[in-house]
Amino acid sequence: MMLRLPSHKTLTALSMKLRLRSHKALSVLIITSIAIITVASTTLAQIGGSAGSYGRMGFGARGMGMGNALTAVTTGDIVGYYNPAALPFTEYRNISASFGILSFDRRLNFLSFTQPLKGRAGISAGIINSGVTDIDGRDSDGEPTGMMQTSENQAFLGFGTQLKNGLAIGINVKFLYHHLYTDVNSTTFGVDVGLLLPIGDRVVVGATGRDFISKYSWNTNKVYGEGGVQIDDKFPQLYTVGVSYKLFDSLGIASADVEFSSKSTLMLKVGVEVPLIPELAVRAGVDRIDLKEKGTGVRPAFGFSARKSFDDLTPALNYAFVLEPFATSGMHMISLSVIF
């Protein structure tokens, strides 16, 4: 039996087709990036310094690289952070660890696991770790008291299932712990809920409500004695409506979210993800575009994913660069994930 190799003409045609596809995909990304830069230079926004701000920065390199516009995204690596109703659409088990490089001695790290379940359902668990290190402590006379640090942590467990009519529903239960200072800590719980509905083969719409009942309760009596106070610091409740669209010719996916909060903010998030080849995808997005008034907190982002399959494992490297408006340098987010 002879093995017949493809002809030179066939290989040339295949090569031209791959180059054409890559050029089309790259054109989509370039056009989107130009639009992002234009929007970022004219309309700026920030939700502010309310409690739990670390939990609103996004989750991992993929989400941040798409401007955190993942409320209605049902493809690729799915985590329940953005919308627990997306969990029934996950097609594989995935574990991911993310490490952030931020200015001003801040830290932001993530760990997640997602598992599809029988009966069109899925679960997801994750951890967010953030804080600030190397804080120079001083007493009332200005004398050094040593270096200090803060720590904010969130652990969540999400479940989602798809009903017979195609509508998917999901819920996240969150445990939050904040160490602010010696003997000043707060432990609390929160709940997120989500909905998701595919419309045809290309369009998906979704909605979420986040941070119900979340609040920090502070008691400084152990620090100041009778001069201490007891105070509750509530998280702003976030409500998001999103849509995603699969581009023609399998060029990628575009998404957009509109987010409003109990703090009367109204923001737009947009993102696009383009696979250049099966092993390499690029993405761009912008977060916190204010739809009510101009501010100074918009966050453009760019990133990529590179993955390679080895038998039953598919490791991937994900990277995102986020331009922060109030920092001396941008944020670098590196995520390592494995599909198994």
ABEGO torsion letter per residue (X at the ends): XBBBBBBAAAAAAAAAAAAAAAAAAAAAAAAAAAAAAAAAAABBBBAEABBGAAAAAEBEAAAAAAGGBAAABABEBBBAAABAAAAAABABBBBBBBBBBBBGGBBBBBBBBBBBBBGGBBBBBBBBBBEBBGBBBBBAAGBBAEBBBBBBBBBBBBBBBBBAAGBBBBBBBBBBBBBABBGBBBBBBBBBBBBBBBBEAABBBBBBBBGBGBBBBBBAAAAAEAABBBBBBBBBBBBBBBBBBBBBGGAEBBBBBBBBBAAGBBBBBBBBBBBABAABBBBBBBBGBBAABBBAABBBBBBBBBBBBBEABBBBBBBBBBBBAABABBBBBBBBBBBX
